[in-house]
Amino acid sequence: MNTINIRQISEKAWHIISNSDHVTFSELATKLNISIEIAALSAGWLMAEDKIHVDTTEKDIVLSPKNRYHPIYFG
């Protein structure tokens, strides 16, 4: 079994999300080379930190930064 560090993945995800207007779950998973499930866990971490906004479309879930101009401290 491989150990997954959601904190590290969430940091990488934040860099992707914060540098764009919005990213879909599938785009995030592709850019990070992870599964949709791990992308969802990462988004959950960022949502718990109140860093991202989540919307839905007919086809996907869209993630966008709440405030990309303030630094985020993990941990």
All heavy atoms as an XYZ file, in Angstrom:
601
protein
N       0.837     -1.171      0.000
C       0.000      0.000      0.000
C       0.890      1.244      0.000
O       1.856      1.316      0.740
C      -0.906      0.010      1.235
C      -1.776      1.227      1.300
S      -2.756      1.421      2.806
C      -3.544     -0.150      2.987
N       0.554      2.212     -0.837
C       1.297      3.463     -0.898
C       0.699      4.477      0.075
O      -0.510      4.610      0.180
C       1.259      4.053     -2.306
C       2.001      3.203     -3.300
O       2.916      2.466     -2.942
N       1.617      3.297     -4.549
N       1.567      5.190      0.771
C       1.124      6.239      1.672
C       0.937      7.519      0.868
O       1.791      7.887      0.063
C       2.170      6.479      2.780
O       2.347      5.255      3.489
C       1.718      7.566      3.723
N      -0.183      8.195      1.093
C      -0.494      9.425      0.372
C      -0.460     10.568      1.377
O      -1.115     10.515      2.411
C      -1.877      9.336     -0.290
C      -1.888      8.195     -1.295
C      -2.247     10.649     -0.953
C      -3.267      7.848     -1.786
N       0.311     11.601      1.069
C       0.389     12.767      1.928
C      -0.537     13.843      1.349
O      -0.152     14.591      0.449
C       1.827     13.265      2.029
C       1.986     14.341      3.075
O       1.071     15.133      3.309
N       3.152     14.391      3.685
N      -1.758     13.910      1.872
C      -2.755     14.852      1.357
C      -2.298     16.291      1.562
O      -2.569     17.152      0.728
C      -4.134     14.609      2.009
C      -4.657     13.233      1.624
C      -5.137     15.683      1.615
C      -4.836     13.025      0.127
N      -1.583     16.542      2.639
C      -1.093     17.900      2.876
C      -0.191     18.357      1.733
O      -0.348     19.459      1.209
C      -0.354     17.966      4.202
C       0.208     19.325      4.496
C       0.954     19.324      5.809
N       1.568     20.618      6.013
C       2.402     20.880      6.972
N       2.714     19.947      7.850
N       2.934     22.068      7.101
N       0.751     17.527      1.340
C       1.663     17.893      0.246
C       0.910     18.042     -1.066
O       1.177     18.971     -1.837
C       2.765     16.852      0.096
C       3.800     16.915      1.188
C       4.872     15.862      1.012
O       4.699     14.892      0.262
N       5.974     16.034      1.717
N      -0.003     17.142     -1.328
C      -0.785     17.235     -2.565
C      -1.646     18.492     -2.545
O      -1.782     19.174     -3.563
C      -1.633     15.961     -2.762
C      -0.713     14.767     -3.000
C      -2.608     16.135     -3.926
C      -1.407     13.432     -2.984
N      -2.199     18.833     -1.386
C      -3.016     20.035     -1.267
C      -2.204     21.294     -1.520
O      -2.699     22.258     -2.120
C      -3.674     20.109      0.108
O      -4.554     19.029      0.273
N      -0.951     21.320     -1.076
C      -0.079     22.457     -1.351
C       0.144     22.609     -2.855
O       0.066     23.714     -3.392
C       1.258     22.290     -0.633
C       1.170     22.438      0.864
C       2.461     22.093      1.578
O       3.446     21.679      0.935
O       2.486     22.236      2.815
N       0.395     21.503     -3.530
C       0.583     21.539     -4.986
C      -0.706     21.942     -5.679
O      -0.694     22.721     -6.637
C       1.056     20.174     -5.488
C       2.443     19.814     -5.017
C       2.813     18.397     -5.446
C       4.160     17.998     -4.882
N       4.509     16.613     -5.222
N      -1.821     21.423     -5.196
C      -3.121     21.766     -5.780
C      -3.401     23.255     -5.619
O      -3.906     23.902     -6.534
C      -4.229     20.937     -5.135
N      -3.068     23.797     -4.440
C      -3.300     25.223     -4.209
C      -2.522     26.074     -5.208
O      -3.025     27.061     -5.730
C      -2.938     25.621     -2.783
C      -2.960     27.109     -2.629
C      -1.910     27.930     -2.392
C      -4.103     27.968     -2.753
N      -2.319     29.232     -2.355
C      -3.664     29.287     -2.577
C      -5.456     27.736     -3.008
C      -4.524     30.379     -2.637
C      -6.315     28.824     -3.066
C      -5.850     30.124     -2.887
N      -1.291     25.699     -5.509
C      -0.505     26.464     -6.475
C      -1.171     26.458     -7.848
O      -1.192     27.482     -8.535
C       0.922     25.934     -6.559
C       1.728     26.240     -5.341
N       2.114     27.512     -4.977
C       2.200     25.435     -4.365
C       2.791     27.475     -3.851
N       2.853     26.215     -3.448
N      -1.743     25.341     -8.224
C      -2.440     25.255     -9.515
C      -3.721     26.078     -9.494
O      -3.984     26.872    -10.392
C      -2.734     23.785     -9.873
C      -1.419     23.059    -10.160
C      -3.694     23.691    -11.057
C      -1.547     21.563    -10.277
N      -4.512     25.915     -8.450
C      -5.803     26.617     -8.362
C      -5.595     28.120     -8.223
O      -6.284     28.913     -8.861
C      -6.639     26.063     -7.185
C      -6.992     24.599     -7.435
C      -7.904     26.898     -6.987
C      -7.533     23.873     -6.205
N      -4.649     28.525     -7.395
C      -4.455     29.954     -7.132
C      -3.879     30.713     -8.318
O      -3.988     31.929     -8.385
C      -3.568     30.164     -5.904
O      -2.256     29.727     -6.149
N      -3.276     29.991     -9.254
C      -2.709     30.641    -10.435
C      -3.640     30.616    -11.637
O      -3.204     30.870    -12.761
C      -1.364     30.002    -10.789
C      -0.294     30.368     -9.789
O      -0.202     31.512     -9.356
N       0.510     29.402     -9.394
N      -4.898     30.312    -11.394
C      -5.878     30.305    -12.482
C      -7.213     30.832    -11.965
O      -7.420     30.930    -10.760
C      -6.044     28.896    -13.053
O      -6.501     28.024    -12.062
N      -8.087     31.166    -12.887
C      -9.419     31.630    -12.482
C     -10.243     30.484    -11.916
O     -10.991     30.663    -10.962
C     -10.155     32.260    -13.662
C      -9.550     33.590    -14.054
O      -8.998     34.291    -13.170
O      -9.613     33.931    -15.241
N     -10.127     29.323    -12.540
C     -10.823     28.130    -12.070
C     -10.192     26.886    -12.678
O      -9.539     26.964    -13.713
C     -12.317     28.183    -12.412
C     -12.571     28.188    -13.882
N     -12.565     29.341    -14.617
C     -12.811     27.188    -14.750
C     -12.808     29.047    -15.892
N     -12.961     27.752    -15.989
N     -10.379     25.762    -12.000
C      -9.862     24.466    -12.442
C     -10.928     23.430    -12.128
O     -11.535     23.464    -11.063
C      -8.557     24.112    -11.681
C      -8.037     22.752    -12.088
C      -7.490     25.163    -11.883
N     -11.153     22.505    -13.040
C     -12.094     21.419    -12.764
C     -11.360     20.302    -12.021
O     -10.127     20.237    -12.023
C     -12.702     20.845    -14.056
O     -11.650     20.235    -14.814
C     -13.402     21.915    -14.870
N     -12.130     19.436    -11.376
C     -11.532     18.281    -10.701
C     -10.691     17.463    -11.669
O      -9.578     17.066    -11.352
C     -12.615     17.371    -10.114
C     -12.884     17.606     -8.665
C     -14.175     17.812     -8.233
C     -11.878     17.589     -7.721
C     -14.452     18.012     -6.897
C     -12.133     17.797     -6.380
C     -13.434     18.009     -5.970
N     -11.225     17.221    -12.848
C     -10.487     16.392    -13.805
C      -9.206     17.072    -14.265
O      -8.174     16.411    -14.422
C     -11.373     16.007    -14.998
O     -11.933     17.148    -15.596
N      -9.224     18.393    -14.460
C      -8.000     19.110    -14.823
C      -6.974     19.045    -13.702
O      -5.785     18.834    -13.951
C      -8.305     20.581    -15.135
C      -9.072     20.812    -16.405
C      -9.549     22.247    -16.543
O      -9.667     22.972    -15.535
O      -9.811     22.636    -17.690
N      -7.435     19.221    -12.473
C      -6.530     19.167    -11.326
C      -5.893     17.788    -11.203
O      -4.681     17.669    -11.018
C      -7.287     19.520    -10.046
C      -6.449     19.592     -8.772
C      -5.410     20.701     -8.860
C      -7.349     19.783     -7.560
N      -6.699     16.757    -11.330
C      -6.177     15.387    -11.242
C      -5.152     15.124    -12.340
O      -4.099     14.521    -12.084
C      -7.324     14.383    -11.322
N      -5.428     15.595    -13.540
C      -4.499     15.400    -14.657
C      -3.195     16.152    -14.422
O      -2.111     15.601    -14.609
C      -5.146     15.868    -15.977
O      -6.320     15.089    -16.201
C      -4.200     15.713    -17.143
N      -3.291     17.420    -13.994
C      -2.088     18.220    -13.776
C      -1.217     17.669    -12.655
O       0.009     17.787    -12.701
C      -2.466     19.670    -13.475
C      -2.993     20.395    -14.696
C      -3.378     21.828    -14.382
C      -3.914     22.486    -15.634
N      -4.154     23.924    -15.421
N      -1.831     17.070    -11.646
C      -1.075     16.502    -10.531
C      -0.768     15.021    -10.705
O      -0.085     14.425     -9.865
C      -1.845     16.698     -9.223
C      -1.970     18.143     -8.734
C      -2.890     18.218     -7.526
C      -0.605     18.717     -8.412
N      -1.313     14.428    -11.763
C      -1.127     12.999    -12.028
C      -1.619     12.156    -10.849
O      -0.910     11.284    -10.339
C       0.332     12.693    -12.360
C       0.491     11.318    -12.965
O      -0.418     10.795    -13.604
N       1.643     10.719    -12.759
N      -2.845     12.454    -10.418
C      -3.481     11.734     -9.310
C      -4.889     11.333     -9.726
O      -5.406     11.793    -10.740
C      -3.535     12.606     -8.028
C      -4.292     13.911     -8.288
C      -2.135     12.874     -7.495
C      -4.493     14.790     -7.069
N      -5.518     10.500     -8.929
C      -6.891     10.082     -9.222
C      -7.874     11.186     -8.828
O      -7.543     12.088     -8.053
C      -7.229      8.804     -8.445
O      -7.280      9.088     -7.055
N      -9.081     11.091     -9.342
C     -10.142     12.034     -8.988
C     -10.410     11.970     -7.482
O     -10.658     12.997     -6.847
C     -11.440     11.717     -9.780
C     -11.226     12.009    -11.264
C     -12.623     12.479     -9.238
C     -11.118     13.465    -11.629
N     -10.340     10.791     -6.907
C     -10.593     10.643     -5.465
C      -9.564     11.407     -4.630
O      -9.922     12.072     -3.647
C     -10.597      9.158     -5.066
C     -11.747      8.365     -5.637
C     -11.497      7.859     -7.063
O     -10.400      8.063     -7.620
O     -12.430      7.240     -7.610
N      -8.301     11.330     -5.018
C      -7.255     12.056     -4.300
C      -7.415     13.556     -4.533
O      -7.219     14.362     -3.613
C      -5.849     11.572     -4.713
C      -5.691     10.078     -4.415
C      -4.761     12.385     -4.027
C      -5.881      9.698     -2.967
N      -7.814     13.950     -5.731
C      -8.092     15.366     -6.007
C      -9.225     15.859     -5.109
O      -9.184     16.980     -4.595
C      -8.436     15.569     -7.478
N     -10.224     15.022     -4.882
C     -11.352     15.391     -4.016
C     -10.883     15.547     -2.564
O     -11.302     16.477     -1.870
C     -12.457     14.347     -4.107
N     -10.019     14.652     -2.096
C      -9.479     14.785     -0.738
C      -8.669     16.070     -0.601
O      -8.775     16.791      0.404
C      -8.603     13.581     -0.391
C      -9.323     12.261     -0.174
C      -8.308     11.119     -0.054
C     -10.185     12.334      1.074
N      -7.887     16.376     -1.617
C      -7.089     17.598     -1.612
C      -7.984     18.835     -1.598
O      -7.744     19.783     -0.847
C      -6.179     17.607     -2.842
O      -5.477     18.806     -2.933
N      -9.026     18.824     -2.400
C      -9.975     19.939     -2.421
C     -10.678     20.063     -1.074
O     -10.909     21.175     -0.586
C     -10.991     19.744     -3.539
N     -10.986     18.945     -0.454
C     -11.601     18.963      0.864
C     -10.698     19.633      1.891
O     -11.161     20.405      2.735
N      -9.409     19.348      1.804
C      -8.442     19.983      2.701
C      -8.479     21.500      2.498
O      -8.547     22.274      3.456
C      -7.042     19.444      2.407
C      -5.949     20.008      3.264
C      -5.506     21.303      3.296
C      -5.167     19.298      4.218
N      -4.489     21.436      4.191
C      -4.249     20.215      4.781
C      -5.135     17.979      4.640
C      -3.321     19.849      5.743
C      -4.204     17.626      5.593
C      -3.314     18.550      6.143
N      -8.429     21.922      1.228
C      -8.422     23.354      0.921
C      -9.750     24.018      1.291
O      -9.768     25.174      1.719
C      -8.097     23.569     -0.556
C      -6.678     23.163     -0.964
C      -6.522     23.212     -2.481
C      -5.640     24.034     -0.278
N     -10.849     23.291      1.173
C     -12.148     23.819      1.587
C     -12.182     23.981      3.106
O     -12.699     24.979      3.611
C     -13.268     22.899      1.116
C     -13.498     22.984     -0.381
S     -14.589     21.703     -1.068
C     -15.891     21.586      0.108
N     -11.640     23.025      3.837
C     -11.606     23.112      5.295
C     -10.760     24.307      5.746
O     -11.049     24.930      6.769
C     -11.050     21.821      5.892
N      -9.744     24.644      4.965
C      -8.905     25.802      5.244
C      -9.542     27.096      4.730
O      -8.957     28.165      4.875
C      -7.528     25.616      4.589
C      -6.718     24.477      5.165
C      -6.125     24.809      6.524
O      -5.757     25.972      6.738
O      -6.042     23.899      7.362
N     -10.712     26.986      4.113
C     -11.451     28.130      3.560
C     -10.651     28.872      2.494
O     -10.650     30.100      2.437
C     -11.890     29.081      4.673
C     -13.030     29.988      4.244
O     -13.858     29.559      3.415
O     -13.083     31.138      4.724
N      -9.976     28.110      1.641
C      -9.125     28.688      0.611
C      -9.730     28.650     -0.783
O      -9.311     29.414     -1.645
C      -7.766     27.973      0.571
C      -7.045     27.944      1.898
C      -6.831     29.340      2.446
C      -6.114     29.287      3.773
N      -6.229     30.516      4.529
N     -10.695     27.755     -1.004
C     -11.259     27.632     -2.350
C     -12.780     27.706     -2.311
O     -13.407     27.469     -1.280
C     -10.819     26.331     -3.056
C     -11.302     25.096     -2.306
C      -9.318     26.313     -3.266
C     -11.059     23.788     -3.039
N     -13.323     28.033     -3.464
C     -14.762     28.061     -3.677
C     -15.089     26.923     -4.646
O     -14.332     26.673     -5.584
C     -15.158     29.405     -4.284
C     -16.613     29.523     -4.544
N     -17.532     29.713     -3.532
C     -17.304     29.476     -5.689
C     -18.733     29.773     -4.063
N     -18.626     29.632     -5.367
N     -16.187     26.238     -4.418
C     -16.559     25.096     -5.253
C     -17.902     25.371     -5.920
O     -18.860     25.764     -5.261
C     -16.645     23.799     -4.417
C     -17.044     22.628     -5.281
C     -15.328     23.533     -3.719
N     -17.944     25.195     -7.231
C     -19.170     25.303     -8.016
C     -19.350     24.020     -8.808
O     -18.397     23.263     -8.993
C     -19.096     26.468     -9.003
C     -19.362     27.806     -8.355
O     -20.296     27.893     -7.535
O     -18.627     28.760     -8.661
N     -20.552     23.801     -9.281
C     -20.799     22.653    -10.147
C     -21.343     23.121    -11.482
O     -22.000     24.155    -11.574
C     -21.803     21.669     -9.519
O     -23.014     22.361     -9.251
C     -21.249     21.084     -8.236
N     -21.023     22.367    -12.516
C     -21.609     22.556    -13.840
C     -22.355     21.272    -14.159
O     -22.392     20.348    -13.349
C     -20.523     22.824    -14.901
O     -19.711     21.651    -15.043
C     -19.648     24.008    -14.531
N     -22.915     21.192    -15.336
C     -23.610     19.963    -15.733
C     -22.645     18.785    -15.840
O     -23.042     17.643    -15.675
C     -24.316     20.167    -17.064
C     -25.508     21.084    -16.966
C     -26.207     21.246    -18.295
O     -26.016     20.389    -19.192
O     -26.939     22.224    -18.447
N     -21.363     19.077    -16.107
C     -20.416     18.008    -16.371
C     -19.320     17.831    -15.331
O     -18.692     16.782    -15.276
C     -19.749     18.250    -17.726
C     -20.703     18.206    -18.884
C     -19.972     18.386    -20.177
C     -20.933     18.328    -21.343
N     -20.259     18.419    -22.617
N     -19.050     18.841    -14.524
C     -17.890     18.738    -13.643
C     -18.050     19.627    -12.413
O     -19.001     20.387    -12.298
C     -16.625     19.159    -14.394
C     -15.393     18.382    -13.946
O     -15.379     17.872    -12.813
O     -14.447     18.291    -14.743
N     -17.096     19.512    -11.521
C     -16.998     20.347    -10.328
C     -15.844     21.310    -10.569
O     -14.763     20.905    -10.997
C     -16.754     19.488     -9.081
C     -17.945     18.553     -8.862
C     -16.530     20.370     -7.857
C     -17.730     17.523     -7.796
N     -16.093     22.580    -10.307
C     -15.121     23.628    -10.609
C     -14.596     24.232     -9.307
O     -15.369     24.602     -8.420
C     -15.763     24.727    -11.487
C     -14.755     25.801    -11.824
C     -16.347     24.117    -12.756
N     -13.282     24.335     -9.208
C     -12.609     24.892     -8.037
C     -11.999     26.234     -8.408
O     -11.390     26.371     -9.470
C     -11.498     23.948     -7.579
C     -11.853     22.476     -7.460
C     -10.604     21.645     -7.229
C     -12.858     22.270     -6.351
N     -12.153     27.218     -7.544
C     -11.539     28.523     -7.774
C     -11.027     29.079     -6.453
O     -11.549     28.756     -5.387
C     -12.528     29.488     -8.426
O     -13.685     29.614     -7.633
N      -9.987     29.900     -6.517
C      -9.425     30.448     -5.278
C     -10.356     31.490     -4.677
O     -10.983     32.265     -5.396
C      -8.113     31.090     -5.736
C      -8.319     31.400     -7.175
C      -9.255     30.347     -7.695
N     -10.463     31.495     -3.359
C     -11.253     32.529     -2.687
C     -10.482     33.831     -2.659
O     -11.034     34.891     -2.866
C     -11.617     32.109     -1.269
C     -12.783     31.170     -1.210
C     -13.300     31.085      0.192
C     -14.614     30.328      0.186
N     -15.183     30.234      1.518
N      -9.195     33.769     -2.358
C      -8.373     34.968     -2.322
C      -6.945     34.586     -2.662
O      -6.212     34.119     -1.811
C      -8.444     35.638     -0.953
C      -7.831     37.009     -0.968
O      -7.122     37.377     -1.901
N      -8.089     37.775      0.059
N      -6.569     34.802     -3.880
C      -5.251     34.367     -4.330
C      -4.129     35.308     -3.936
O      -2.975     35.040     -4.200
C      -5.260     34.136     -5.828
C      -5.365     35.386     -6.645
C      -5.221     35.094     -8.094
N      -6.463     34.532     -8.579
C      -6.785     34.437     -9.829
N      -5.983     34.858    -10.744
N      -7.921     33.912    -10.197
N      -4.437     36.432     -3.306
C      -3.413     37.421     -3.009
C      -2.882     37.358     -1.585
O      -1.989     38.087     -1.233
C      -3.943     38.818     -3.320
C      -4.358     38.912     -4.758
C      -5.697     38.955     -5.110
C      -3.403     38.889     -5.765
C      -6.085     39.018     -6.439
C      -3.776     38.933     -7.099
C      -5.108     39.003     -7.424
O      -5.489     39.049     -8.737
N      -3.438     36.478     -0.758
C      -2.923     36.310      0.593
C      -2.228     34.968      0.694
O      -2.711     33.978      0.155
C      -4.074     36.384      1.622
C      -4.667     37.741      1.732
N      -3.949     38.818      2.195
C      -5.894     38.207      1.416
C      -4.728     39.888      2.169
N      -5.904     39.536      1.697
N      -1.110     34.924      1.399
C      -0.396     33.643      1.521
C      -1.192     32.634      2.345
O      -1.993     33.009      3.183
C       0.901     34.029      2.241
C       0.566     35.284      2.971
C      -0.484     35.988      2.145
N      -0.924     31.370      2.066
C      -1.561     30.284      2.811
C      -0.479     29.568      3.585
O       0.598     29.281      3.081
C      -2.237     29.295      1.845
C      -3.426     29.959      1.212
C      -2.658     28.044      2.571
C      -4.204     29.075      0.313
N      -0.777     29.292      4.827
C       0.152     28.562      5.674
C      -0.474     27.218      6.000
O      -1.543     27.170      6.564
C       0.438     29.358      6.945
C       1.012     30.720      6.634
C       0.216     31.851      6.662
C       2.341     30.852      6.272
C       0.734     33.105      6.344
C       2.868     32.087      5.957
C       2.059     33.206      5.998
O       2.581     34.426      5.684
N       0.190     26.157      5.622
C      -0.299     24.815      5.879
C       0.256     24.328      7.211
O       1.413     24.503      7.508
C       0.130     23.857      4.758
C      -0.594     24.115      3.474
C      -0.124     25.038      2.562
C      -1.767     23.452      3.186
C      -0.782     25.278      1.385
C      -2.432     23.686      2.009
C      -1.946     24.597      1.102
N      -0.614     23.656      7.964
C      -0.157     23.025      9.180
C      -0.515     23.757     10.356
O      -0.907     24.016     11.237
